[in-house]
Amino acid sequence: MKAVRCEGRDVIVADVPLPSGHGVEVRVRSSGICGSDIHLLGAGLTATMGHEFAGLLADGTAVAVEPITPCGACPYCTSGHYNHCTSGASMILGVALDGGMAERVRVPESALVLLPPAVPVTDACLVEPLAIAVHGVRRVGLTGSERVAVIGGGTIGLTGVAAARATGAQVDLAARWDAQKAAGARLGAGEIDDTATYDIAIDAAGTTSSLEQAVNLLRPCGKLLILSTFWEGMTMPGFALCMKEIDVVPAAMYGRHGPSRDVDTSAMLLAGNAEIARAIITHRFPLDAAEEAFRVAADRQSGAIKVVLEP
């Protein structure tokens, strides 16, 4: 079968053996390119790429995949915080294990997310990034009565808009590119009001300037939710942060709250709001065109937000 691999900083489509071993085989129908996939080019990955994907089981059942293989036995797993499993990065599909940028992939049965009928499998690669926002909104305790500022209009910023709006909150978005602003508007976000104060600010850009903007927008005793990844360290606007007594709430990946997984909540949000996929997915490519797809995904001036491979 064909699969997307790294050779240095180059993306290639390679012929690889069919997946084998334990787990359930998924015939991949959509696989999203994440900013972290682009960042990890050149990092020496040896596994098939892709952690945002969905597909069909042998009987035709449509599923998304939670792309991790936690041990299920450590204290973090048993408490629902399996994103902190002691297995660490070795449990992540598309990083340490073969991921979903392939025609087929084998995953643990526990990783399957059954899709509601209203969610097309070709859109369901969004379950994973939307689950990151769902997890963050849960951690920050957003109830729907707050005014929320989202800084950053990429996929995570826009899923943050969607998850926050689903609570009933008023949401404004600061985005750099016109395509991102338009997508935010489609999801119900207004424009940032620099004269206003916000109860919660979501950093989805991962820069020093985005953190400064977020803290400046917050009211005293507001909350800063960090959904972005800071690959090269973080510089906080310390004086304003401390003087306002801002609560800083980092969020990473997804987990379980009681009986409910963030990925299942994410799938239900997609089912209830078809505009999420329409606003965020901007480009689709066949698997053979992975090199071109990565080029487009890295070029925000092209209007790209979420670029999807369709094996």
Sequence and secondary structure as in RCSB ss.txt:
>XXXX:A:sequence
MKAVRCEGRDVIVADVPLPSGHGVEVRVRSSGICGSDIHLLGAGLTATMGHEFAGLLADGTAVAVEPITPCGACP
YCTSGHYNHCTSGASMILGVALDGGMAERVRVPESALVLLPPAVPVTDACLVEPLAIAVHGVRRVGLTGSERVAV
IGGGTIGLTGVAAARATGAQVDLAARWDAQKAAGARLGAGEIDDTATYDIAIDAAGTTSSLEQAVNLLRPCGKLL
ILSTFWEGMTMPGFALCMKEIDVVPAAMYGRHGPSRDVDTSAMLLAGNAEIARAIITHRFPLDAAEEAFRVAADR
QSGAIKVVLEP
>XXXX:A:secstr
 EEEEEETTEEEEEE     SSSEEEEEEEEEE HHHHHTTTS   S   SEEEEE TT  EEEE  B   S SH
HHHTT GGG TTGGGGBBTTTB  SSBSEEEE GGGEEE  TTS TTTGGGHHHHHHHHHHHHHHT  SSSEEEE
E  SHHHHHHHHHHHHTT EEEEE SSHHHHHHHHHTT EE  TTS EEEEEE S SHHHHHHHHHHEEEEEEEE
E S  TT     HHHHHHTT EEEE  S  EETTEEHHHHHHHHHHH THHHHHHEEEEEEGGGHHHHHHHHT G
GGT SEEEEE 
